[in-house]
Amino acid sequence: MKLTNMLLTTALTLSSTAVVWAGQTHEHAHQPSATQTQQLIQTQGVVESVDLANKKVTIHHDPITSLNWPAMTMRFTAEDVALIQNLKPNDNIRFTFEQKGPLSMLQRVDIVQ
């Protein structure tokens, strides 16, 4: 009986430790490190519309191979409206953006002549 209790206690202790350890490993695996940097992506496209009130511009951009994205039309956000205030539909642009969660944040926009 003592041997059975001792084995049961050992088994429970080991399984509890394994669960705690597995939980800690899982949590740390999804936390970004302090040294990770955001990737700046540069591409080109054509302005479809500009929404200055919401600091948004809709752009049909070329494929972005680094993100495995095909050519598509999507909205980009500018932190500073000055970045997009001179844009108008049909402008050919070269731009740099950073993906921040669900937002594609413009960092630089140049009109191409």
Contacts in CASP RR format, 6 or more apart in sequence:
PFRMAT RR
TARGET T0000
AUTHOR 0000-0000-0000
METHOD contacts of the structure
MODEL  1
MKLTNMLLTTALTLSSTAVVWAGQTHEHAHQPSATQTQQLIQTQGVVESV
DLANKKVTIHHDPITSLNWPAMTMRFTAEDVALIQNLKPNDNIRFTFEQK
GPLSMLQRVDIVQ
38 98 0 8 1.000
38 99 0 8 1.000
38 100 0 8 1.000
39 66 0 8 1.000
39 98 0 8 1.000
39 99 0 8 1.000
40 96 0 8 1.000
40 97 0 8 1.000
40 98 0 8 1.000
40 107 0 8 1.000
41 64 0 8 1.000
41 66 0 8 1.000
41 67 0 8 1.000
41 96 0 8 1.000
41 97 0 8 1.000
41 98 0 8 1.000
41 99 0 8 1.000
42 94 0 8 1.000
42 95 0 8 1.000
42 96 0 8 1.000
43 61 0 8 1.000
43 62 0 8 1.000
43 64 0 8 1.000
43 94 0 8 1.000
43 95 0 8 1.000
44 61 0 8 1.000
44 62 0 8 1.000
44 92 0 8 1.000
44 93 0 8 1.000
44 94 0 8 1.000
44 95 0 8 1.000
44 112 0 8 1.000
45 59 0 8 1.000
45 60 0 8 1.000
45 61 0 8 1.000
45 62 0 8 1.000
45 92 0 8 1.000
45 93 0 8 1.000
45 94 0 8 1.000
45 95 0 8 1.000
46 59 0 8 1.000
46 60 0 8 1.000
46 90 0 8 1.000
46 91 0 8 1.000
46 92 0 8 1.000
46 93 0 8 1.000
47 57 0 8 1.000
47 58 0 8 1.000
47 59 0 8 1.000
47 87 0 8 1.000
47 88 0 8 1.000
47 89 0 8 1.000
47 90 0 8 1.000
47 91 0 8 1.000
47 93 0 8 1.000
48 58 0 8 1.000
48 59 0 8 1.000
48 60 0 8 1.000
48 73 0 8 1.000
48 89 0 8 1.000
49 57 0 8 1.000
49 58 0 8 1.000
49 89 0 8 1.000
50 56 0 8 1.000
50 57 0 8 1.000
50 58 0 8 1.000
50 84 0 8 1.000
50 87 0 8 1.000
50 88 0 8 1.000
50 89 0 8 1.000
51 57 0 8 1.000
51 58 0 8 1.000
52 81 0 8 1.000
52 84 0 8 1.000
52 85 0 8 1.000
55 77 0 8 1.000
55 78 0 8 1.000
55 79 0 8 1.000
55 80 0 8 1.000
55 81 0 8 1.000
55 84 0 8 1.000
56 75 0 8 1.000
56 76 0 8 1.000
56 77 0 8 1.000
56 78 0 8 1.000
57 75 0 8 1.000
57 76 0 8 1.000
57 78 0 8 1.000
57 84 0 8 1.000
57 87 0 8 1.000
57 106 0 8 1.000
57 109 0 8 1.000
58 73 0 8 1.000
58 74 0 8 1.000
58 75 0 8 1.000
58 76 0 8 1.000
59 73 0 8 1.000
59 74 0 8 1.000
59 75 0 8 1.000
59 76 0 8 1.000
59 93 0 8 1.000
59 95 0 8 1.000
60 71 0 8 1.000
60 72 0 8 1.000
60 73 0 8 1.000
61 71 0 8 1.000
61 72 0 8 1.000
61 73 0 8 1.000
61 74 0 8 1.000
61 95 0 8 1.000
62 71 0 8 1.000
63 69 0 8 1.000
63 70 0 8 1.000
63 71 0 8 1.000
67 99 0 8 1.000
74 104 0 8 1.000
75 104 0 8 1.000
76 95 0 8 1.000
76 97 0 8 1.000
76 104 0 8 1.000
76 105 0 8 1.000
76 106 0 8 1.000
77 103 0 8 1.000
77 104 0 8 1.000
77 105 0 8 1.000
77 106 0 8 1.000
78 84 0 8 1.000
78 105 0 8 1.000
78 106 0 8 1.000
78 109 0 8 1.000
79 105 0 8 1.000
79 106 0 8 1.000
83 106 0 8 1.000
83 108 0 8 1.000
83 109 0 8 1.000
84 106 0 8 1.000
84 109 0 8 1.000
86 111 0 8 1.000
87 93 0 8 1.000
87 109 0 8 1.000
87 111 0 8 1.000
91 111 0 8 1.000
92 111 0 8 1.000
92 112 0 8 1.000
92 113 0 8 1.000
93 109 0 8 1.000
93 110 0 8 1.000
93 111 0 8 1.000
93 112 0 8 1.000
94 109 0 8 1.000
94 110 0 8 1.000
94 112 0 8 1.000
95 106 0 8 1.000
95 107 0 8 1.000
95 108 0 8 1.000
95 109 0 8 1.000
95 110 0 8 1.000
96 106 0 8 1.000
96 107 0 8 1.000
96 108 0 8 1.000
96 109 0 8 1.000
97 104 0 8 1.000
97 105 0 8 1.000
97 106 0 8 1.000
97 107 0 8 1.000
98 104 0 8 1.000
98 105 0 8 1.000
98 107 0 8 1.000
99 105 0 8 1.000
END
